[in-house]
Amino acid sequence: MTIRGRFAVQVAAGSVVLAVAVAGAVVLWPTPAAPTHEQISEQIKVSAQAHLDTSLLDGRKAQLAILNLGQTPSDELCQGLWDRKTSAEQHAMDPSAWMVGCRDAPSP
């Protein structure tokens, strides 16, 4: 075998060894653990509660605006304020939680 042939065989063998090492590292590389069903469920509950809390708080702000005008919050006044919100604002909130925040007196 010529020197070129031996060199080509050595390069090919080295390439195969390197490819096997890289493939092994990729397969054996630790991956982050996937979240469990319970963790995902808890994240959904927390997100939903935050959505409701934000809607209620925004409704309370509307109630304060009504009270500052010297009026009593009612279904009609609150509905009027709700209707003035943009569709994006309405979509970002829970309508029933917002109406409770606007219309009903805060509980102690």
C-alpha positions as CSV (number, residue, x, y, z in Angstrom):
1,M,0.0,0.0,0.0
2,T,1.3,3.4,-0.8
3,I,1.8,6.2,1.6
4,R,-1.2,8.0,0.2
5,G,-3.3,4.9,0.6
6,R,-2.3,4.4,4.2
7,F,-2.9,8.1,5.0
8,A,-6.4,7.8,3.4
9,V,-7.2,4.7,5.5
10,Q,-6.0,6.5,8.7
11,V,-8.1,9.6,7.9
12,A,-11.2,7.5,7.2
13,A,-10.7,5.5,10.4
14,G,-10.2,8.7,12.4
15,S,-13.4,10.2,10.8
16,V,-15.4,7.1,11.8
17,V,-14.1,7.2,15.4
18,L,-14.9,10.9,15.6
19,A,-18.4,10.4,14.2
20,V,-19.1,7.6,16.7
21,A,-17.8,9.8,19.6
22,V,-20.0,12.7,18.5
23,A,-23.1,10.4,18.1
24,G,-22.5,8.9,21.5
25,A,-22.2,12.3,23.1
26,V,-25.4,13.4,21.5
27,V,-27.3,10.3,22.6
28,L,-25.9,10.4,26.2
29,W,-26.1,14.2,26.7
30,P,-28.4,14.8,29.6
31,T,-31.7,16.5,28.7
32,P,-33.8,18.6,31.0
33,A,-36.6,16.6,32.6
34,A,-40.0,17.1,31.0
35,P,-42.5,18.7,33.4
36,T,-44.8,16.3,35.0
37,H,-48.6,16.3,34.5
38,E,-49.0,17.7,38.0
39,Q,-46.6,20.6,37.3
40,I,-48.4,21.5,34.1
41,S,-51.7,21.3,35.8
42,E,-50.5,23.6,38.6
43,Q,-49.1,26.1,36.0
44,I,-52.5,26.2,34.3
45,K,-54.3,26.7,37.6
46,V,-51.9,29.6,38.6
47,S,-52.3,31.2,35.1
48,A,-56.1,31.0,35.3
49,Q,-56.2,32.4,38.8
50,A,-54.0,35.3,37.7
51,H,-56.4,35.9,34.8
52,L,-59.4,36.1,37.2
53,D,-57.5,38.3,39.7
54,T,-56.5,40.7,37.0
55,S,-60.1,40.9,35.7
56,L,-61.5,41.5,39.2
57,L,-58.9,44.2,39.9
58,D,-59.7,46.0,36.7
59,G,-63.4,45.8,37.6
60,R,-62.6,47.4,41.0
61,K,-60.8,50.2,39.2
62,A,-63.9,50.8,37.1
63,Q,-66.0,50.8,40.3
64,L,-63.8,53.4,41.9
65,A,-64.2,55.6,38.8
66,I,-68.0,55.3,39.1
67,L,-67.9,56.1,42.8
68,N,-65.6,59.1,42.1
69,L,-68.3,60.5,39.8
70,G,-70.7,60.3,42.8
71,Q,-72.8,57.5,41.3
72,T,-73.6,54.0,42.5
73,P,-72.2,51.1,40.5
74,S,-75.0,49.2,38.7
75,D,-75.3,46.6,36.0
76,E,-76.0,49.3,33.4
77,L,-73.1,51.5,34.3
78,C,-70.7,48.6,34.5
79,Q,-72.0,47.2,31.2
80,G,-71.5,50.6,29.6
81,L,-67.9,50.8,30.8
82,W,-67.3,47.2,29.6
83,D,-68.8,48.0,26.2
84,R,-66.3,50.9,25.8
85,K,-63.3,48.6,26.1
86,T,-61.6,47.6,23.0
87,S,-62.1,44.0,21.8
88,A,-58.5,43.3,22.7
89,E,-59.1,44.6,26.3
90,Q,-62.2,42.5,26.6
91,H,-60.5,39.4,25.2
92,A,-57.7,39.8,27.8
93,M,-60.2,39.7,30.7
94,D,-62.8,37.4,32.2
95,P,-66.1,39.3,31.7
96,S,-67.9,37.8,34.7
97,A,-65.0,38.5,37.1
98,W,-64.7,42.1,35.7
99,M,-68.5,42.7,36.3
100,V,-68.3,41.3,39.8
101,G,-65.4,43.7,40.5
102,C,-67.2,46.6,39.0
103,R,-70.7,46.1,40.4
104,D,-70.3,44.3,43.8
105,A,-68.8,45.8,47.0
106,P,-65.5,44.3,48.0
107,S,-65.8,41.6,50.5
108,P,-63.8,42.1,53.8
